C-alpha cells in the first residue's frame, strides 16, 4: 500500500470512527440512531441496551469513553495519516503501539468486568486500524 493510499484510508476510517465516537459519547443523552442500543445489547450492558446506562455515573463513563475514543481518532487522522504519508516510521510505530495498548487495556478490562464479548469487536477494530500501518510501503 502506498503512503498516500494509506493516508487516504486512515482519513476515511478515522473520520467515520470519529463520528461513531461522538454518537458513543452521546449514548447516555440521546440514541437517535439506535446504533448505541444495538452495540450495548451485544457487548456492554448485559443485554439491556442503552437502558443499561441507568445511572448518572454510567452516562458519564460513556461520555468520557466517547471523548477518549474521539481523541484517539483525531490522532489517527491528524497525526498518523500525514506522518505515514511523509514516511515517518516513528509515527507509524507509535500509532501501532497506541492501538496495541488500547486493545490490551480495553479487552483486558472488558474480560475482567464480565464482558468478554467486547473483545471480538475490539479485535475487528484493531485489524481495521492496524492493517494499513502494517501494509504501508516504507521508504527505503
C-alpha positions in Angstrom: 0.0 0.0 0.0 1.5 3.4 -0.9 1.9 6.0 1.8 -0.7 8.2 0.0 -3.2 5.4 -0.2 -2.6 4.6 3.4 -3.2 8.2 4.4 -6.5 8.3 2.5 -7.6 5.0 4.1 -6.7 6.4 7.6 -8.6 9.6 7.0 -11.7 7.8 5.8 -11.8 5.2 8.5 -10.7 7.7 11.2 -13.4 10.2 10.1 -16.1 7.6 10.3 -14.8 6.4 13.6 -14.8 10.0 14.9 -18.5 10.2 14.1 -19.1 6.9 15.9 -17.1 8.3 18.9 -19.4 11.3 19.0 -22.5 9.1 18.9 -21.0 6.9 21.6 -20.3 9.9 23.8 -24.0 10.9 23.4 -25.3 7.4 24.3 -26.4 8.5 27.8 -28.1 11.6 26.4 -29.8 10.5 23.2 -29.6 7.5 20.9 -31.5 8.8 17.9 -29.9 6.3 15.5 -30.4 3.2 17.7 -26.9 2.1 17.0 -25.7 2.5 20.6 -28.7 0.4 21.8 -27.7 -2.4 19.5 -24.0 -2.1 20.5 -24.8 -2.2 24.2 -27.2 -5.1 23.8 -24.4 -7.1 22.1 -21.3 -6.0 24.1 -21.7 -3.9 27.1 -24.8 -3.8 29.3 -25.9 -7.4 29.8 -28.4 -7.2 27.0 -30.2 -4.1 28.3 -29.0 -1.8 25.6 -28.9 1.9 26.4 -31.4 1.2 29.2 -28.4 -0.4 31.0 -27.0 3.1 31.3 -29.4 3.8 34.1 -27.2 5.9 36.4 -25.6 9.3 36.1 -22.2 7.6 36.6 -22.8 5.2 33.7 -23.8 8.0 31.4 -20.7 10.0 32.5 -18.5 7.0 31.8 -19.9 6.7 28.3 -19.3 10.4 27.6 -15.7 10.1 28.8 -15.1 6.9 26.8 -16.6 8.5 23.7 -14.3 11.5 24.2 -11.2 9.4 24.6 -12.1 7.4 21.5 -12.7 10.6 19.6 -9.3 11.9 20.7 -7.6 8.7 19.5 -9.3 9.0 16.2 -8.2 12.7 15.9 -4.7 11.5 16.5 -5.2 8.9 13.7 -6.5 11.5 11.3 -4.3 14.5 12.0 -1.0 12.9 13.1 -0.9 9.3 11.9 -2.1 10.0 8.3 0.2 12.9 7.5 3.1 11.2 9.3 2.7 8.0 7.3 2.4 10.0 4.0 5.7 11.7 4.9 7.4 8.4 5.6 7.8 8.8 9.4 8.5 5.4 10.8 8.4 6.9 14.3 4.7 8.0 13.9 3.8 4.7 12.2 5.3 2.6 15.0 4.0 4.9 17.7 0.5 4.6 16.2 0.8 0.8 16.2 1.9 0.8 19.8 -1.0 3.2 20.7 -3.6 0.8 19.2 -2.0 -2.3 20.9 -2.1 -0.6 24.3 -5.7 0.4 23.8 -6.6 -3.2 22.7 -4.8 -4.7 25.7 -6.3 -2.4 28.3 -9.9 -2.3 26.8 -10.1 -6.0 26.2 -8.5 -7.0 29.5 -10.8 -4.7 31.4 -13.8 -6.0 29.4 -12.9 -9.6 30.4 -12.2 -8.7 34.0 -15.5 -6.9 34.3 -17.5 -9.8 32.9 -18.0 -8.5 29.3 -15.7 -10.8 27.3 -18.0 -10.4 24.2 -16.4 -6.9 23.8 -13.1 -8.5 22.9 -14.4 -9.6 19.5 -15.4 -6.1 18.2 -12.1 -4.8 19.7 -10.2 -7.3 17.6 -12.1 -6.3 14.5 -11.3 -2.6 15.2 -7.7 -3.5 15.8 -7.4 -5.1 12.4 -9.2 -2.2 10.7 -6.9 0.4 12.3 -3.6 -1.6 12.2 -3.8 -3.1 8.7 -2.8 0.0 6.8 0.0 0.7 9.2 1.4 -2.8 8.7 1.0 -2.8 4.9 2.3 0.6 4.0 5.4 0.6 1.9 8.1 2.2 4.0 10.7 4.4 2.3 14.0 2.6 1.5 
